[in-house]
Amino acid sequence: MLHRPEVTAGRVTLDALRAQDAPALFAYRSQDAVARFQGWRPATVAEAAAFIARDVGSPWAALDGWTQWGIRHGGALVGDLGVHWLPGPGPQVELGISLDPAWQGRGLATEALQAALRRLFTVDGIHRAVASTDPENTAVHALLRRVGFRQEAHFRQSLYWRDSWVDDVRFGLLSTEWPAG
């Protein structure tokens, strides 16, 4: 499937990023509070537009590829949710989520992550979802726990990121642990 499936749940809709989303994507992804924990920070709106163009052309569920869902509230882009289709035995994904700080603290990330997991476990047949996080990102740790993930590991200085060795806290959730599982 080439296009992102659209998923609506509660107050959010997950769907494909669009060319017209570039200014909003740039606005929140370039903020220090968001970029601090992300592997990608756009330098310009044009760079955000190029990211969207590449993502739109990538197939849904391509092994070892990342695809993005836009997180929308009332039609406005308020965040994005990345899905990395992991190679190896059994269908597994790694998830990453970014939300505009102006929209944080309202439960939208929880609704978006629950909607994504429901789709991935019940329609796409995913066996396991994981998330790799910075130990200092306590807000995302709370989010992951809220939707059912458990912390599986804290690897010390296991990633070389931004010119230094950093810790990696890993979370996981099996499809059988999901409320509908």
Biotite code that builds the C-alpha atoms (Angstrom):
import biotite.structure as struc

atoms = struc.array([
    struc.Atom([0.000, 0.000, 0.000], chain_id="A", res_id=1, res_name="MET", atom_name="CA", element="C"),
    struc.Atom([1.567, 3.276, -1.069], chain_id="A", res_id=2, res_name="LEU", atom_name="CA", element="C"),
    struc.Atom([-0.532, 5.751, 0.889], chain_id="A", res_id=3, res_name="HIS", atom_name="CA", element="C"),
    struc.Atom([-0.857, 6.067, 4.628], chain_id="A", res_id=4, res_name="ARG", atom_name="CA", element="C"),
    struc.Atom([-4.130, 4.646, 5.855], chain_id="A", res_id=5, res_name="PRO", atom_name="CA", element="C"),
    struc.Atom([-6.302, 7.285, 7.498], chain_id="A", res_id=6, res_name="GLU", atom_name="CA", element="C"),
    struc.Atom([-7.271, 6.564, 11.092], chain_id="A", res_id=7, res_name="VAL", atom_name="CA", element="C"),
    struc.Atom([-9.704, 8.674, 13.102], chain_id="A", res_id=8, res_name="THR", atom_name="CA", element="C"),
    struc.Atom([-10.190, 8.189, 16.825], chain_id="A", res_id=9, res_name="ALA", atom_name="CA", element="C"),
    struc.Atom([-11.493, 10.593, 19.418], chain_id="A", res_id=10, res_name="GLY", atom_name="CA", element="C"),
    struc.Atom([-10.294, 14.094, 18.630], chain_id="A", res_id=11, res_name="ARG", atom_name="CA", element="C"),
    struc.Atom([-7.449, 13.128, 16.286], chain_id="A", res_id=12, res_name="VAL", atom_name="CA", element="C"),
    struc.Atom([-6.992, 11.914, 12.754], chain_id="A", res_id=13, res_name="THR", atom_name="CA", element="C"),
    struc.Atom([-3.831, 10.216, 11.542], chain_id="A", res_id=14, res_name="LEU", atom_name="CA", element="C"),
    struc.Atom([-3.186, 10.599, 7.826], chain_id="A", res_id=15, res_name="ASP", atom_name="CA", element="C"),
    struc.Atom([-0.493, 11.334, 5.260], chain_id="A", res_id=16, res_name="ALA", atom_name="CA", element="C"),
    struc.Atom([1.532, 14.498, 5.538], chain_id="A", res_id=17, res_name="LEU", atom_name="CA", element="C"),
    struc.Atom([0.687, 16.994, 2.765], chain_id="A", res_id=18, res_name="ARG", atom_name="CA", element="C"),
    struc.Atom([2.779, 19.570, 0.930], chain_id="A", res_id=19, res_name="ALA", atom_name="CA", element="C"),
    struc.Atom([0.836, 22.369, 2.628], chain_id="A", res_id=20, res_name="GLN", atom_name="CA", element="C"),
    struc.Atom([1.889, 20.965, 6.050], chain_id="A", res_id=21, res_name="ASP", atom_name="CA", element="C"),
    struc.Atom([5.510, 22.061, 5.559], chain_id="A", res_id=22, res_name="ALA", atom_name="CA", element="C"),
    struc.Atom([5.221, 25.388, 7.462], chain_id="A", res_id=23, res_name="PRO", atom_name="CA", element="C"),
    struc.Atom([3.488, 23.747, 10.443], chain_id="A", res_id=24, res_name="ALA", atom_name="CA", element="C"),
    struc.Atom([5.912, 20.782, 10.449], chain_id="A", res_id=25, res_name="LEU", atom_name="CA", element="C"),
    struc.Atom([8.851, 23.191, 10.376], chain_id="A", res_id=26, res_name="PHE", atom_name="CA", element="C"),
    struc.Atom([7.319, 25.398, 13.092], chain_id="A", res_id=27, res_name="ALA", atom_name="CA", element="C"),
    struc.Atom([7.123, 22.688, 15.741], chain_id="A", res_id=28, res_name="TYR", atom_name="CA", element="C"),
    struc.Atom([9.947, 20.345, 14.647], chain_id="A", res_id=29, res_name="ARG", atom_name="CA", element="C"),
    struc.Atom([12.476, 23.217, 14.667], chain_id="A", res_id=30, res_name="SER", atom_name="CA", element="C"),
    struc.Atom([11.689, 24.208, 18.266], chain_id="A", res_id=31, res_name="GLN", atom_name="CA", element="C"),
    struc.Atom([14.395, 23.295, 20.767], chain_id="A", res_id=32, res_name="ASP", atom_name="CA", element="C"),
    struc.Atom([11.869, 21.573, 23.072], chain_id="A", res_id=33, res_name="ALA", atom_name="CA", element="C"),
    struc.Atom([10.894, 19.177, 20.252], chain_id="A", res_id=34, res_name="VAL", atom_name="CA", element="C"),
    struc.Atom([14.211, 18.826, 18.408], chain_id="A", res_id=35, res_name="ALA", atom_name="CA", element="C"),
    struc.Atom([16.053, 17.973, 21.626], chain_id="A", res_id=36, res_name="ARG", atom_name="CA", element="C"),
    struc.Atom([14.743, 14.399, 21.516], chain_id="A", res_id=37, res_name="PHE", atom_name="CA", element="C"),
    struc.Atom([14.413, 13.941, 17.742], chain_id="A", res_id=38, res_name="GLN", atom_name="CA", element="C"),
    struc.Atom([16.865, 12.628, 15.185], chain_id="A", res_id=39, res_name="GLY", atom_name="CA", element="C"),
    struc.Atom([15.707, 15.118, 12.550], chain_id="A", res_id=40, res_name="TRP", atom_name="CA", element="C"),
    struc.Atom([15.337, 18.889, 12.848], chain_id="A", res_id=41, res_name="ARG", atom_name="CA", element="C"),
    struc.Atom([14.462, 20.867, 9.725], chain_id="A", res_id=42, res_name="PRO", atom_name="CA", element="C"),
    struc.Atom([16.608, 23.954, 9.111], chain_id="A", res_id=43, res_name="ALA", atom_name="CA", element="C"),
    struc.Atom([14.080, 25.559, 6.736], chain_id="A", res_id=44, res_name="THR", atom_name="CA", element="C"),
    struc.Atom([10.499, 25.212, 5.544], chain_id="A", res_id=45, res_name="VAL", atom_name="CA", element="C"),
    struc.Atom([11.944, 23.955, 2.245], chain_id="A", res_id=46, res_name="ALA", atom_name="CA", element="C"),
    struc.Atom([13.711, 21.135, 4.115], chain_id="A", res_id=47, res_name="GLU", atom_name="CA", element="C"),
    struc.Atom([10.421, 20.229, 5.802], chain_id="A", res_id=48, res_name="ALA", atom_name="CA", element="C"),
    struc.Atom([8.738, 20.227, 2.376], chain_id="A", res_id=49, res_name="ALA", atom_name="CA", element="C"),
    struc.Atom([11.432, 17.911, 0.980], chain_id="A", res_id=50, res_name="ALA", atom_name="CA", element="C"),
    struc.Atom([10.929, 15.554, 3.952], chain_id="A", res_id=51, res_name="PHE", atom_name="CA", element="C"),
    struc.Atom([7.180, 15.446, 3.223], chain_id="A", res_id=52, res_name="ILE", atom_name="CA", element="C"),
    struc.Atom([7.789, 14.814, -0.493], chain_id="A", res_id=53, res_name="ALA", atom_name="CA", element="C"),
    struc.Atom([10.084, 11.864, 0.305], chain_id="A", res_id=54, res_name="ARG", atom_name="CA", element="C"),
    struc.Atom([7.614, 10.471, 2.840], chain_id="A", res_id=55, res_name="ASP", atom_name="CA", element="C"),
    struc.Atom([4.635, 10.723, 0.492], chain_id="A", res_id=56, res_name="VAL", atom_name="CA", element="C"),
    struc.Atom([6.577, 8.649, -2.025], chain_id="A", res_id=57, res_name="GLY", atom_name="CA", element="C"),
    struc.Atom([7.477, 5.920, 0.463], chain_id="A", res_id=58, res_name="SER", atom_name="CA", element="C"),
    struc.Atom([5.250, 2.849, 0.690], chain_id="A", res_id=59, res_name="PRO", atom_name="CA", element="C"),
    struc.Atom([3.318, 1.964, 3.827], chain_id="A", res_id=60, res_name="TRP", atom_name="CA", element="C"),
    struc.Atom([4.800, -1.086, 5.574], chain_id="A", res_id=61, res_name="ALA", atom_name="CA", element="C"),
    struc.Atom([8.113, -1.158, 3.636], chain_id="A", res_id=62, res_name="ALA", atom_name="CA", element="C"),
    struc.Atom([10.623, -3.194, 5.653], chain_id="A", res_id=63, res_name="LEU", atom_name="CA", element="C"),
    struc.Atom([13.339, -1.122, 7.301], chain_id="A", res_id=64, res_name="ASP", atom_name="CA", element="C"),
    struc.Atom([11.656, 2.088, 6.187], chain_id="A", res_id=65, res_name="GLY", atom_name="CA", element="C"),
    struc.Atom([10.122, 4.931, 8.160], chain_id="A", res_id=66, res_name="TRP", atom_name="CA", element="C"),
    struc.Atom([6.728, 6.338, 7.262], chain_id="A", res_id=67, res_name="THR", atom_name="CA", element="C"),
    struc.Atom([4.974, 9.233, 8.945], chain_id="A", res_id=68, res_name="GLN", atom_name="CA", element="C"),
    struc.Atom([1.417, 9.902, 9.917], chain_id="A", res_id=69, res_name="TRP", atom_name="CA", element="C"),
    struc.Atom([0.391, 13.504, 10.402], chain_id="A", res_id=70, res_name="GLY", atom_name="CA", element="C"),
    struc.Atom([-1.529, 14.006, 13.661], chain_id="A", res_id=71, res_name="ILE", atom_name="CA", element="C"),
    struc.Atom([-4.456, 16.350, 13.051], chain_id="A", res_id=72, res_name="ARG", atom_name="CA", element="C"),
    struc.Atom([-6.854, 18.016, 15.439], chain_id="A", res_id=73, res_name="HIS", atom_name="CA", element="C"),
    struc.Atom([-9.707, 19.953, 13.879], chain_id="A", res_id=74, res_name="GLY", atom_name="CA", element="C"),
    struc.Atom([-7.959, 19.575, 10.511], chain_id="A", res_id=75, res_name="GLY", atom_name="CA", element="C"),
    struc.Atom([-4.753, 21.307, 11.700], chain_id="A", res_id=76, res_name="ALA", atom_name="CA", element="C"),
    struc.Atom([-1.411, 19.487, 11.797], chain_id="A", res_id=77, res_name="LEU", atom_name="CA", element="C"),
    struc.Atom([-0.422, 19.342, 15.479], chain_id="A", res_id=78, res_name="VAL", atom_name="CA", element="C"),
    struc.Atom([2.205, 16.595, 15.336], chain_id="A", res_id=79, res_name="GLY", atom_name="CA", element="C"),
    struc.Atom([3.506, 13.531, 13.559], chain_id="A", res_id=80, res_name="ASP", atom_name="CA", element="C"),
    struc.Atom([3.915, 9.859, 14.369], chain_id="A", res_id=81, res_name="LEU", atom_name="CA", element="C"),
    struc.Atom([6.673, 7.839, 12.730], chain_id="A", res_id=82, res_name="GLY", atom_name="CA", element="C"),
    struc.Atom([6.452, 4.114, 12.063], chain_id="A", res_id=83, res_name="VAL", atom_name="CA", element="C"),
    struc.Atom([9.675, 2.190, 11.367], chain_id="A", res_id=84, res_name="HIS", atom_name="CA", element="C"),
    struc.Atom([8.922, -1.252, 9.908], chain_id="A", res_id=85, res_name="TRP", atom_name="CA", element="C"),
    struc.Atom([11.630, -3.421, 11.465], chain_id="A", res_id=86, res_name="LEU", atom_name="CA", element="C"),
    struc.Atom([13.298, -6.235, 9.523], chain_id="A", res_id=87, res_name="PRO", atom_name="CA", element="C"),
    struc.Atom([13.564, -9.648, 11.100], chain_id="A", res_id=88, res_name="GLY", atom_name="CA", element="C"),
    struc.Atom([11.239, -12.389, 12.193], chain_id="A", res_id=89, res_name="PRO", atom_name="CA", element="C"),
    struc.Atom([7.639, -11.440, 12.865], chain_id="A", res_id=90, res_name="GLY", atom_name="CA", element="C"),
    struc.Atom([6.128, -8.079, 11.978], chain_id="A", res_id=91, res_name="PRO", atom_name="CA", element="C"),
    struc.Atom([7.476, -5.454, 14.375], chain_id="A", res_id=92, res_name="GLN", atom_name="CA", element="C"),
    struc.Atom([7.532, -1.654, 14.375], chain_id="A", res_id=93, res_name="VAL", atom_name="CA", element="C"),
    struc.Atom([9.402, 1.086, 16.163], chain_id="A", res_id=94, res_name="GLU", atom_name="CA", element="C"),
    struc.Atom([7.339, 4.188, 16.902], chain_id="A", res_id=95, res_name="LEU", atom_name="CA", element="C"),
    struc.Atom([8.287, 7.818, 17.405], chain_id="A", res_id=96, res_name="GLY", atom_name="CA", element="C"),
    struc.Atom([5.988, 10.746, 18.120], chain_id="A", res_id=97, res_name="ILE", atom_name="CA", element="C"),
    struc.Atom([6.325, 14.539, 18.023], chain_id="A", res_id=98, res_name="SER", atom_name="CA", element="C"),
    struc.Atom([3.671, 16.991, 19.123], chain_id="A", res_id=99, res_name="LEU", atom_name="CA", element="C"),
    struc.Atom([3.674, 20.757, 18.813], chain_id="A", res_id=100, res_name="ASP", atom_name="CA", element="C"),
    struc.Atom([4.312, 22.107, 22.354], chain_id="A", res_id=101, res_name="PRO", atom_name="CA", element="C"),
    struc.Atom([1.275, 24.377, 21.941], chain_id="A", res_id=102, res_name="ALA", atom_name="CA", element="C"),
    struc.Atom([-0.881, 21.222, 21.810], chain_id="A", res_id=103, res_name="TRP", atom_name="CA", element="C"),
    struc.Atom([0.826, 19.184, 24.518], chain_id="A", res_id=104, res_name="GLN", atom_name="CA", element="C"),
    struc.Atom([-0.894, 18.345, 27.791], chain_id="A", res_id=105, res_name="GLY", atom_name="CA", element="C"),
    struc.Atom([-4.341, 17.864, 26.212], chain_id="A", res_id=106, res_name="ARG", atom_name="CA", element="C"),
    struc.Atom([-4.301, 14.083, 25.700], chain_id="A", res_id=107, res_name="GLY", atom_name="CA", element="C"),
    struc.Atom([-3.872, 14.310, 21.920], chain_id="A", res_id=108, res_name="LEU", atom_name="CA", element="C"),
    struc.Atom([-0.619, 12.301, 21.874], chain_id="A", res_id=109, res_name="ALA", atom_name="CA", element="C"),
    struc.Atom([-2.312, 9.572, 23.924], chain_id="A", res_id=110, res_name="THR", atom_name="CA", element="C"),
    struc.Atom([-5.250, 9.433, 21.490], chain_id="A", res_id=111, res_name="GLU", atom_name="CA", element="C"),
    struc.Atom([-2.909, 9.417, 18.485], chain_id="A", res_id=112, res_name="ALA", atom_name="CA", element="C"),
    struc.Atom([-0.705, 6.640, 19.855], chain_id="A", res_id=113, res_name="LEU", atom_name="CA", element="C"),
    struc.Atom([-3.728, 4.530, 20.856], chain_id="A", res_id=114, res_name="GLN", atom_name="CA", element="C"),
    struc.Atom([-5.211, 4.966, 17.367], chain_id="A", res_id=115, res_name="ALA", atom_name="CA", element="C"),
    struc.Atom([-1.908, 4.000, 15.728], chain_id="A", res_id=116, res_name="ALA", atom_name="CA", element="C"),
    struc.Atom([-1.506, 0.913, 17.918], chain_id="A", res_id=117, res_name="LEU", atom_name="CA", element="C"),
    struc.Atom([-5.089, -0.176, 17.274], chain_id="A", res_id=118, res_name="ARG", atom_name="CA", element="C"),
    struc.Atom([-4.482, 0.044, 13.520], chain_id="A", res_id=119, res_name="ARG", atom_name="CA", element="C"),
    struc.Atom([-1.062, -1.637, 13.642], chain_id="A", res_id=120, res_name="LEU", atom_name="CA", element="C"),
    struc.Atom([-2.130, -4.532, 15.878], chain_id="A", res_id=121, res_name="PHE", atom_name="CA", element="C"),
    struc.Atom([-5.607, -5.246, 14.497], chain_id="A", res_id=122, res_name="THR", atom_name="CA", element="C"),
    struc.Atom([-5.271, -4.430, 10.780], chain_id="A", res_id=123, res_name="VAL", atom_name="CA", element="C"),
    struc.Atom([-1.563, -4.650, 9.944], chain_id="A", res_id=124, res_name="ASP", atom_name="CA", element="C"),
    struc.Atom([-0.983, -7.714, 12.137], chain_id="A", res_id=125, res_name="GLY", atom_name="CA", element="C"),
    struc.Atom([1.985, -6.283, 14.023], chain_id="A", res_id=126, res_name="ILE", atom_name="CA", element="C"),
    struc.Atom([3.336, -8.644, 16.684], chain_id="A", res_id=127, res_name="HIS", atom_name="CA", element="C"),
    struc.Atom([5.315, -6.084, 18.692], chain_id="A", res_id=128, res_name="ARG", atom_name="CA", element="C"),
    struc.Atom([5.820, -2.328, 18.932], chain_id="A", res_id=129, res_name="ALA", atom_name="CA", element="C"),
    struc.Atom([8.912, -0.720, 20.472], chain_id="A", res_id=130, res_name="VAL", atom_name="CA", element="C"),
    struc.Atom([10.120, 2.790, 21.242], chain_id="A", res_id=131, res_name="ALA", atom_name="CA", element="C"),
    struc.Atom([13.660, 4.036, 21.797], chain_id="A", res_id=132, res_name="SER", atom_name="CA", element="C"),
    struc.Atom([13.830, 7.076, 24.076], chain_id="A", res_id=133, res_name="THR", atom_name="CA", element="C"),
    struc.Atom([16.187, 9.485, 25.771], chain_id="A", res_id=134, res_name="ASP", atom_name="CA", element="C"),
    struc.Atom([16.347, 8.862, 29.547], chain_id="A", res_id=135, res_name="PRO", atom_name="CA", element="C"),
    struc.Atom([15.514, 12.538, 30.136], chain_id="A", res_id=136, res_name="GLU", atom_name="CA", element="C"),
    struc.Atom([12.340, 12.417, 28.019], chain_id="A", res_id=137, res_name="ASN", atom_name="CA", element="C"),
    struc.Atom([10.108, 11.626, 30.986], chain_id="A", res_id=138, res_name="THR", atom_name="CA", element="C"),
    struc.Atom([6.998, 12.992, 29.239], chain_id="A", res_id=139, res_name="ALA", atom_name="CA", element="C"),
    struc.Atom([7.230, 10.358, 26.494], chain_id="A", res_id=140, res_name="VAL", atom_name="CA", element="C"),
    struc.Atom([7.976, 7.672, 29.094], chain_id="A", res_id=141, res_name="HIS", atom_name="CA", element="C"),
    struc.Atom([4.702, 8.572, 30.838], chain_id="A", res_id=142, res_name="ALA", atom_name="CA", element="C"),
    struc.Atom([2.873, 8.567, 27.484], chain_id="A", res_id=143, res_name="LEU", atom_name="CA", element="C"),
    struc.Atom([4.199, 5.133, 26.562], chain_id="A", res_id=144, res_name="LEU", atom_name="CA", element="C"),
    struc.Atom([3.247, 3.681, 29.950], chain_id="A", res_id=145, res_name="ARG", atom_name="CA", element="C"),
    struc.Atom([-0.213, 5.270, 29.695], chain_id="A", res_id=146, res_name="ARG", atom_name="CA", element="C"),
    struc.Atom([-0.960, 3.345, 26.497], chain_id="A", res_id=147, res_name="VAL", atom_name="CA", element="C"),
    struc.Atom([0.393, 0.033, 27.801], chain_id="A", res_id=148, res_name="GLY", atom_name="CA", element="C"),
    struc.Atom([4.119, -0.068, 27.007], chain_id="A", res_id=149, res_name="PHE", atom_name="CA", element="C"),
    struc.Atom([6.546, -1.308, 29.630], chain_id="A", res_id=150, res_name="ARG", atom_name="CA", element="C"),
    struc.Atom([10.162, -0.281, 30.040], chain_id="A", res_id=151, res_name="GLN", atom_name="CA", element="C"),
    struc.Atom([12.300, -3.219, 28.949], chain_id="A", res_id=152, res_name="GLU", atom_name="CA", element="C"),
    struc.Atom([15.813, -1.842, 29.199], chain_id="A", res_id=153, res_name="ALA", atom_name="CA", element="C"),
    struc.Atom([18.076, 1.077, 29.946], chain_id="A", res_id=154, res_name="HIS", atom_name="CA", element="C"),
    struc.Atom([21.202, 0.727, 27.851], chain_id="A", res_id=155, res_name="PHE", atom_name="CA", element="C"),
    struc.Atom([24.097, 2.850, 29.062], chain_id="A", res_id=156, res_name="ARG", atom_name="CA", element="C"),
    struc.Atom([26.022, 4.828, 26.452], chain_id="A", res_id=157, res_name="GLN", atom_name="CA", element="C"),
    struc.Atom([24.755, 2.516, 23.719], chain_id="A", res_id=158, res_name="SER", atom_name="CA", element="C"),
    struc.Atom([24.089, 5.095, 20.983], chain_id="A", res_id=159, res_name="LEU", atom_name="CA", element="C"),
    struc.Atom([26.508, 7.494, 19.371], chain_id="A", res_id=160, res_name="TYR", atom_name="CA", element="C"),
    struc.Atom([24.305, 10.509, 18.759], chain_id="A", res_id=161, res_name="TRP", atom_name="CA", element="C"),
    struc.Atom([25.174, 14.134, 18.118], chain_id="A", res_id=162, res_name="ARG", atom_name="CA", element="C"),
    struc.Atom([28.891, 13.567, 18.681], chain_id="A", res_id=163, res_name="ASP", atom_name="CA", element="C"),
    struc.Atom([28.653, 11.739, 22.002], chain_id="A", res_id=164, res_name="SER", atom_name="CA", element="C"),
    struc.Atom([27.668, 8.447, 23.558], chain_id="A", res_id=165, res_name="TRP", atom_name="CA", element="C"),
    struc.Atom([24.169, 8.540, 25.081], chain_id="A", res_id=166, res_name="VAL", atom_name="CA", element="C"),
    struc.Atom([21.913, 6.187, 26.994], chain_id="A", res_id=167, res_name="ASP", atom_name="CA", element="C"),
    struc.Atom([18.867, 4.575, 25.372], chain_id="A", res_id=168, res_name="ASP", atom_name="CA", element="C"),
    struc.Atom([15.722, 3.599, 27.272], chain_id="A", res_id=169, res_name="VAL", atom_name="CA", element="C"),
    struc.Atom([13.659, 0.986, 25.406], chain_id="A", res_id=170, res_name="ARG", atom_name="CA", element="C"),
    struc.Atom([9.948, 0.308, 25.756], chain_id="A", res_id=171, res_name="PHE", atom_name="CA", element="C"),
    struc.Atom([7.924, -2.528, 24.244], chain_id="A", res_id=172, res_name="GLY", atom_name="CA", element="C"),
    struc.Atom([4.342, -3.676, 23.800], chain_id="A", res_id=173, res_name="LEU", atom_name="CA", element="C"),
    struc.Atom([3.169, -7.027, 22.423], chain_id="A", res_id=174, res_name="LEU", atom_name="CA", element="C"),
    struc.Atom([-0.050, -7.353, 20.457], chain_id="A", res_id=175, res_name="SER", atom_name="CA", element="C"),
    struc.Atom([-1.288, -9.841, 23.073], chain_id="A", res_id=176, res_name="THR", atom_name="CA", element="C"),
    struc.Atom([-0.837, -7.146, 25.731], chain_id="A", res_id=177, res_name="GLU", atom_name="CA", element="C"),
    struc.Atom([-2.896, -4.613, 23.808], chain_id="A", res_id=178, res_name="TRP", atom_name="CA", element="C"),
    struc.Atom([-6.383, -4.160, 25.296], chain_id="A", res_id=179, res_name="PRO", atom_name="CA", element="C"),
    struc.Atom([-8.031, -5.598, 22.176], chain_id="A", res_id=180, res_name="ALA", atom_name="CA", element="C"),
    struc.Atom([-5.418, -8.411, 21.942], chain_id="A", res_id=181, res_name="GLY", atom_name="CA", element="C"),
])
